[in-house]
Amino acid sequence: MTKIIYLFIFTTLISCNKQDDNQTIELEYYESIVSDGLERTYFVHLPASYNPSISYPLIFAMHGGGQLGYEGIEFQSQLSELSDSENFIVVYPEGLKTFGFRTWNAGDCCPSATTLATDDVGFINSLLEKLKLEISINRKKVYATGFSNGGQFAYKLANRYPDKFAAVSSVAGVLQDFPFNPIRKVPIIHFHSYQDLNAPYNGGFSSSPNIDFEFPSIDSTLLLIANDYNCDLIKQTIFSDLNTYDFFKYSDCENNVQIELYVSQDGGHTWPGGQALPNLEITNHFNASSLMWNFFKNYELP
């Protein structure tokens, strides 16, 4: 995918009697960092109106397992376009590539990141600390999302770093990191399809040839989380339509945290409302990127 590098020129006054200092900021760039002795890569998209004097929310967006890295989830989610209109930063970290595939060590899933015990949470933590020094981030408004294996990994980040992520979202990826008992209850918004065969909504074996264990169901997983969060209202039906989608809430939870769940009747293992890879069906009954951003905006770290 061809990337366009946008340049933003700004003038800043400094105190050493210089009139001005013209600087060039790349609004998109591909970079690397050494973590746990390994070179780890990531792609950064700054909003089109980026101004270093303003602190911006940051979303980490993790790709699913497969051959594509950041290009896949950036294309699927269209989060870069949304960041330009909504003024947040989006960073696309990449899982290590082994035998041509990139995966995340999300807990029980997925090889080869799990079999190699890749320290992906350490990578994200190091990357976040690096980015805090380099770009203008609102540290109370850092979020994580991901597709499939990347969504599983977003859950793991909520579990392991609840003091760094204000809220998380998963698209077509169920929790794999147990026990799930973060010291701070992290708000969650989850998107799925009843037709998903790679990560079956009701649990069971995946249609993916590389996964040979049973997934837990979405309902059992969110119930486990809701119980840990001490939610009084479990899976309230807010909207339901057999032809479009269902919308559920788990609410009255500890510290006013909420869990939301959108499930489409159509589609499959894809990003709702986004772009589908070839030969994959997608639902357009709701837009996961817009809904998650509206959800994220309600939460910040204490």
N, C-alpha and C positions, 0 to 999 in steps of 0.2 A: 504494500500500500504506500503510495507516494505521500510523503509528509511535507507540509508547507511550513516553513519557519517564518513566524511573524516577528518583526522587529518593532520594539516600542522605544522611541527616543524620549527621554525626559531630561529636564534641566533641574539641577539642585544647587542651592546656595550653600556654601560652606564657610567656616569661620576664618580661614587663613587668607583673607583679603582677595580671594579669587572671585571674579564676577560670577562665573558659572562653570560647570563641569559636565559636559555632555557624555552620557553613558548609554550604552546599547544593551538592552535586555532581550535575551532570547525567550520568547514566550513558550516555545516548545523545544525540548532537548532530551537526548538519550544519554544516560550517564551510568557509571558503575561505582560500586563501593566494595571494599574488602570486608567480609564478615565471616568470622569463624575460619579464617584462612582461605576463603574462597571469594572469587570475584563475582559479585551479584549485580545484576543490571536492573534498570528502571527507566521509565519514561515520564517526564513531567509536562503537564499542560497548565500554564497560567492563564487566567481569564484575559480576554482581549483588552480590557481597560485596566490591567494590572498597574498598581501604583505602590511602590515599596513603602510609602508612608502609611499605608492602610494594612491592617491585619485581616487576613482572609481565612475563612473556614477551609479545611483540607479533607478531601476524601481519598483514601487508599482504595483502589479498585483492582482486585485480583482476578486474573484470567482462570478459566477452567483448565483441567488437564488436557494436554494435547500438543500438537506441533506448534501452534501459534502462541506467542507470548502476548505482549501488550496490544499488538495489532488486533487480536481477536476480540478482546473485551472492549477496546475503544470503539471498534466498529459496531459490535453488538449493542452496546449500551448507549452510544451517542452522548456519553457524559461530558466529553470535551465541548461539544456544542452547547450543552446545558450550562456548563461552567461559564461560558462567555456571556450568557444572558442573565445568570443568577449570581455571578461574581463569587465563585469559590475556586480553589485550586484542586486539581485532580492529579494524583500520582498513580502510575500503573507499575507496580513492582513485577518482577518476573521470577517464576520458579526456576530452579536449576534444570538445564537441559541434559537429559541422559538418554542415550540411544534415540535421539531425535525428538523426545517428548519432554515437556515441562510439567511438573506436578508440584503440589504443596504437601508438606507433612502436616495434615490437619488432625491427626490423631490415629484413628483406625484406617484412614484412607489418605493418600493413595500411593501405590508404588509408582516410581522408584523412590520418591522422597521419604516414604515411611521406612522402607527396607534399608535405606542409607542413613536413617535418623537425622535428616537434614535439619539444622537449627533455623527454621524459617522464622519463628517468632523473634529470635535474636536478630536476624537480618532486618525485620521490619522495625524493631526497636532502635537499632543502630541507624537505619535510614531516617527515621523520624527525628532523631537527635541531630543528624547531619542537616536535614532540611530546615530545622529550626534556626540554624546558624546562617543559612544561605538565602532563604526567601521569607517573606513576611507572612507568618502563620499566626492565627488566633489559637493559642494552645489549648483553650477551653473548648474549641470546636473542631476536634479531629475525629473523623468517622472512618468506618471500614465497610466495604461491600465486596462481593465477589460472586462469580458464576460457577455453579457446580462445585468442583473441588476447591475453587476460590471462595465460594460461599461457605463451605465447611470450614475453611481456614479463617474466615471472618468471625465465625463462632468461637474458634480457638483463641483469637486475639481478644475477644470480649472476656473469655474465661481467664486468660493469663495476664492481660494488661487492662483491667477495668478502670484503672486510674489514668489511662492515656487515651481511651476511646470513649467519646461521649455517647455514641450509639452505633449500632451495626445493622447491616442488612445482608440477607442471603437470598440469592436467586437460584433456585433449583439445586440447593445444596443443604443437606441435613447435618446437624451436629454430630461430630465424631470424637470429640475430646471430653473424656469422662474421668472423674466426676466433674459435673458442671456446677460450680459453687463460687462464682466470683465474689470478692469481698465488697464490691460495689455492684448493685444490680443495674446491668446495662440494658437500656431500651433496645428492642429488636423489632425489625419489620422483615417479614419473610414472604417471598413470592414463589409460587409453584404452579404446576398444571396437573390436573387429574390424569392427563394422558401421558405424563412423563414416564418413559420406560427405562431410562438410564438411572434415574433416582426415583423409584416408585413412591407415589404419595402415601400409599398404604403399607410401605415397607416391603421387604423381600429382596430377591436377587436382581441385580442390575442386568440390563441387556448389553452392557459394555463388556467386551471380551477380556478386559484387563482387571475386572473386579470380580472376585470369587467369594464374597461373603455377603450376608444379608444386611440390608440397611434397616434401621428402625423406621417406623412410620413418622410422618410429620406430626400427627396428633399426639402420639406418645412422647415425642421429643419436646414439643412445646408445653405439654402438661407437666413434664419433669421440670422444665425451666420455670413455669408459672408457680409450681409448688415451692421451688427454691426462692422465688421472689415474693412468696406469701400473697399471691393475688387472690382476691375474694371473688372476682367475677371471671369465670373460666369459659373461654370460647363462646362469647356472645355473638350471635349472628346479627350483623349490622345490615348486610345486604345479601340476597341470594336470588339467583336466576339460573335455571337449568340450561338456558341458552347462552349465557355469557360467563359469569364468574360469581364466586362467593367471597364475602369479606367478613372476617371475624376479628374480635378483639379479646384480649386477656387484660383485664384492668383492675383498678383498685389495688394495685400492687405496692410493695414497699417503696418509699421515697417517690411516690407518684409516677413510678415507671410504668410503661405500657408495652404490650406485645401486640403487633398487628400481623394478620395473615390474609393474603390475597391468593385465591386459587382459581385459575381459569378452567373453563369446561373444555376449551380447545387448546391448540398449541401442543407443545411437547417440551423437550429439553432445550428450551430457548429462552431468550430475554424478552419478556412481555413488552410490547409496544416499541421494541427496538428494531434492529436489523437482523435478519436471519441469515445464517450461512447457507450455502446451496443445498437444496433438497430437504430443508427442514421447515416444518410448519410453525408459524408464530401467531400468538394471539394479539389482537389490537383492541381488546375490550378495556384495557387499562395500560398505563405506561409506568413500568417499574421505576425508571430513573426519576421521573417527576414526582411520583408518590414517595419514594425514599428520601428525596431531597426535602420535600415538605415535612416529612416525619423528622428528619435529622434537625431541621431548623428549630424544633421545639426543645431541643436538649443541648446542654453544655455541661462541662465538668464543674464540680463545685470549686 
